[in-house]
Amino acid sequence: MTGVLLALASALLYGVADVWGGLLSRRANFAAVALLGQAGGLACAIAAALAAPAPSVSTGDLAWGALSGAGTGLAMVFLYRGISKGNLSIVVPVSAVGGVALPVVVGVAFLGDRPTAAAWLGIAIVVPALWLVSRSRSEEGGRVRAALVNGLAAGAGIGVQYLALAQAGDESGLWPVAAGRVAAVLAIAPMMFSRGRRMPGGTVWLWSAANGGLAAAALVCYLLATRQQLVVTAVVLSSLYPVVPVLLGVTALREHLSRTQAAGLAGAAAAVVLLTLAAG
């Protein structure tokens, strides 16, 4: 049950971070927001790693963390680029579906994960639920195609992020998360400076860095969740973050909840129940 709660906490934190980062990307360059976010996440991850026990940190653990961070860097650039163009309702669910598919397939095929029947049912429900929960009503073909490309690219990065981080050893503490933030900064920096983009002024840079700390906390929760349960279950529950933008839109922004979105939320809730029972 602890693993389930940690995975759901990861989804909540990631959902808030995606909305926050996406809104910031509409005020400043998306690459700058992503870079500053990872820099802020690095500071928070190092602080957390120093405070957490780490009996044995191997080079392999750090390498897995670095690979995860490279996936994070790729994911955040494409995610924020898509959201900055006003396509949050398409980019976020598409990225989530991609982020679920890769780790689940690899976990079952190569890592020996064997979900129960209830868990399989939850996994089967969550993929269409993630798509429905933020379904866009837009019929603009060009924008939709661009959003799909950004979402699929972000999903590939998220899949690598989740899958690689789960391979770090339990005794490595939180150092793989810190190594990942270093890799993410190094992955994004060339995109930022090679095209002469400028860092944002005012308070945007501070909020971007703070948002990165929120995303780093989400990764910490996810890593701890993988040490409590199957990677497949942790990935699926953590990937429920698209629910957050929809709920924030309905409650805070007074947006209308369509029947399609309501069906997606119901499916997501059913998936949580099934995966919780399977992990209990």
C-alpha positions in Angstrom: 0.0 0.0 0.0 2.9 2.4 0.7 4.2 1.9 -2.8 0.7 2.7 -4.2 0.5 5.9 -2.3 4.0 6.9 -3.3 3.2 6.3 -7.0 0.0 8.3 -6.7 1.9 11.1 -5.0 4.3 11.1 -7.9 1.4 11.4 -10.4 0.0 14.4 -8.4 3.3 16.2 -8.3 4.0 15.6 -11.9 0.5 16.8 -12.9 1.0 20.1 -11.1 4.5 20.4 -12.5 3.3 19.9 -16.0 0.6 22.5 -15.7 3.0 25.0 -14.0 5.8 24.4 -16.5 3.5 24.6 -19.5 2.1 28.0 -18.3 5.6 29.3 -17.8 6.5 28.1 -21.3 3.8 30.5 -22.7 5.7 33.4 -21.0 9.3 32.4 -21.9 11.1 30.0 -24.2 10.2 26.4 -23.6 13.9 25.3 -23.6 14.8 27.9 -21.1 12.0 26.8 -18.8 13.0 23.2 -19.1 16.7 23.9 -18.4 16.0 26.1 -15.4 13.6 23.4 -14.1 16.2 20.7 -14.3 18.7 23.0 -12.6 16.3 23.6 -9.8 15.6 19.9 -9.6 19.3 19.2 -9.4 19.6 21.3 -6.3 16.6 19.7 -4.6 17.8 16.2 -5.6 21.2 16.7 -4.1 19.8 18.0 -0.9 17.4 15.0 -0.7 20.2 12.5 -1.6 22.4 13.9 1.2 19.7 13.4 3.7 18.7 9.9 2.6 20.7 6.8 3.6 22.7 5.3 0.7 24.8 2.3 1.9 26.2 1.5 -1.5 26.2 3.7 -4.6 27.7 2.0 -7.6 28.7 3.4 -11.0 25.9 1.3 -12.6 23.3 3.0 -10.3 24.5 6.4 -11.4 24.6 5.4 -15.0 20.9 4.2 -14.9 20.1 7.5 -13.2 21.9 9.5 -15.9 20.1 7.6 -18.7 16.8 8.4 -16.9 17.7 12.0 -16.8 18.5 12.1 -20.5 15.0 10.8 -21.1 13.7 13.5 -18.7 15.5 16.2 -20.7 14.0 15.0 -24.0 10.5 14.7 -22.5 10.4 18.1 -20.9 11.6 20.0 -24.0 9.0 18.4 -26.2 6.3 18.5 -23.6 6.8 22.2 -22.9 7.1 23.0 -26.6 3.7 21.3 -27.2 2.0 23.0 -24.3 3.5 26.4 -25.2 1.5 26.2 -28.5 -1.7 25.7 -26.6 -2.0 22.0 -27.0 -2.0 20.9 -23.3 -5.1 18.7 -23.7 -3.5 16.7 -26.5 0.2 16.6 -25.6 -0.2 15.5 -21.9 -2.3 12.4 -22.5 -0.4 11.3 -25.5 2.9 11.6 -23.6 1.4 9.7 -20.7 0.3 6.8 -22.9 3.8 6.6 -24.5 5.3 6.8 -21.0 3.2 3.8 -19.9 3.6 1.6 -22.9 7.4 1.4 -23.1 8.1 0.4 -19.4 5.1 -2.0 -19.3 6.2 -3.9 -22.4 9.9 -4.0 -21.3 9.0 -4.9 -17.7 6.9 -7.8 -18.7 9.0 -9.0 -21.7 12.5 -8.6 -20.2 12.4 -7.8 -16.5 10.2 -10.7 -15.3 7.3 -8.5 -14.0 4.2 -10.7 -13.6 1.1 -8.6 -12.8 -1.9 -10.3 -11.4 -5.2 -10.5 -13.3 -6.5 -7.4 -11.4 -3.4 -5.5 -12.3 -3.6 -6.5 -16.0 -7.2 -5.2 -16.0 -6.1 -2.0 -14.4 -3.3 -1.6 -17.0 -5.7 -2.3 -19.8 -8.2 0.3 -18.6 -5.6 3.1 -17.9 -4.3 3.5 -21.4 -7.7 4.5 -23.0 -8.5 6.4 -19.8 -5.4 8.5 -20.1 -6.4 9.4 -23.7 -10.0 10.2 -22.8 -9.3 12.2 -19.7 -7.9 15.3 -21.6 -9.4 14.7 -25.0 -9.3 17.8 -27.1 -12.3 19.0 -29.1 -10.1 20.9 -31.6 -10.6 19.9 -35.2 -7.6 21.9 -36.4 -5.6 19.2 -38.2 -2.2 21.0 -38.3 -2.2 21.8 -34.6 -3.4 18.3 -33.7 -0.6 16.7 -35.8 2.0 18.9 -34.2 0.7 18.1 -30.8 0.8 14.4 -31.5 4.4 14.6 -32.6 5.4 16.5 -29.5 3.4 14.2 -27.3 4.9 11.0 -28.8 8.5 12.4 -28.5 7.8 13.4 -24.9 6.3 9.9 -24.2 9.4 8.2 -25.4 11.5 10.3 -23.1 9.2 9.6 -20.1 9.3 5.9 -20.9 13.1 5.9 -20.8 13.0 8.0 -17.6 10.7 5.6 -15.7 12.3 2.4 -17.0 15.9 3.4 -16.4 15.4 4.9 -13.0 13.7 1.7 -11.8 16.9 -0.3 -12.5 18.9 1.6 -9.9 19.7 -0.5 -6.8 17.9 0.0 -3.5 21.1 0.8 -1.6 21.9 3.7 -3.9 19.5 6.0 -2.0 18.4 8.9 -4.1 21.7 9.5 -5.9 20.4 8.1 -9.2 17.8 11.0 -9.2 20.6 13.5 -8.6 22.6 11.9 -11.4 19.6 12.2 -13.7 19.2 15.9 -13.1 22.9 16.4 -14.1 22.3 14.4 -17.3 19.0 16.3 -18.0 20.8 19.7 -17.7 23.6 18.5 -20.0 21.0 17.2 -22.5 19.0 20.4 -22.6 21.8 23.0 -22.5 22.9 22.5 -26.1 19.4 23.1 -27.3 19.2 26.3 -25.4 22.5 27.9 -26.2 23.2 26.6 -29.7 20.3 28.7 -31.1 21.0 31.8 -29.1 18.0 31.6 -26.9 17.9 33.9 -23.9 17.2 33.1 -20.3 13.9 34.7 -19.0 14.0 37.7 -16.8 11.9 38.7 -13.9 10.6 36.0 -11.7 10.0 33.4 -14.5 13.4 31.9 -13.9 12.8 31.5 -10.2 9.4 29.9 -10.7 10.9 27.6 -13.4 13.6 26.4 -11.0 11.0 25.9 -8.2 8.9 23.9 -10.6 11.9 21.7 -11.3 12.1 20.9 -7.6 8.5 19.8 -7.7 9.3 17.4 -10.6 12.3 16.1 -8.8 10.1 15.3 -5.8 7.8 13.4 -8.1 10.8 11.3 -9.3 11.8 10.6 -5.8 8.3 9.3 -5.0 8.4 7.2 -8.1 11.8 5.7 -7.3 10.7 4.8 -3.8 7.5 3.3 -5.2 9.4 1.0 -7.5 11.2 -0.4 -4.4 7.8 -1.3 -2.8 6.1 -3.0 -5.8 6.3 -4.1 -9.4 7.8 -1.5 -11.8 4.7 -2.0 -14.1 2.3 -1.0 -11.3 4.5 2.0 -10.2 4.7 3.2 -13.8 1.0 3.0 -14.5 -0.1 4.7 -11.3 2.6 7.5 -11.7 1.4 8.0 -15.3 -2.1 9.1 -14.1 -0.8 12.7 -14.0 -3.0 13.9 -16.9 -5.9 13.7 -14.5 -4.4 16.7 -12.6 -4.6 19.3 -15.5 -8.2 18.3 -16.1 -9.2 18.6 -12.5 -7.4 21.9 -12.1 -9.2 23.2 -15.2 -12.6 22.2 -13.9 -12.1 23.5 -10.3 -9.8 26.4 -10.7 -10.4 27.6 -14.2 -14.1 26.7 -14.4 -13.7 24.7 -17.6 -16.5 22.5 -18.8 -16.0 18.7 -18.2 -17.1 16.8 -21.3 -18.7 13.4 -21.2 -15.5 12.0 -22.8 -13.3 13.5 -20.0 -15.7 12.3 -17.4 -15.5 8.8 -18.8 -11.7 9.0 -18.7 -11.7 10.1 -15.1 -14.0 7.2 -14.2 -11.6 4.8 -16.0 -8.6 6.3 -14.2 -10.4 5.9 -10.9 -11.2 2.2 -11.7 -7.6 1.6 -12.7 -6.4 3.0 -9.3 -8.7 0.7 -7.4 -7.7 -2.4 -9.3 -4.0 -1.7 -9.1 -4.3 -0.9 -5.4 -6.1 -4.2 -4.7 -3.4 -6.0 -6.8 -0.7 -4.4 -4.7 -2.3 -4.9 -1.4 
